[in-house]
């Protein structure tokens, strides 16, 4: 049981870091393309990427436990 939880934790962490970095780069390019950073205060990109990473971790952890359990 502990190995299943650790496996799910590692898989979910890897997926969430990948998706978080990917969303950070995508949002950065959206900000640069549409010139949304007039006052150099586009910190919402980091916040949005962090929230995306947390939601991705939760979903990945649940799905990995369901897949590992079968």
Buried (B, 14 or more C-beta within 10 A) or exposed (E): EEEEEEBBBEBBBEBBEEBBEBBBEEBBEEBEEEEEEEEEEBEEBEEEBEEBBEEBBEBBBEBBBEEEEE
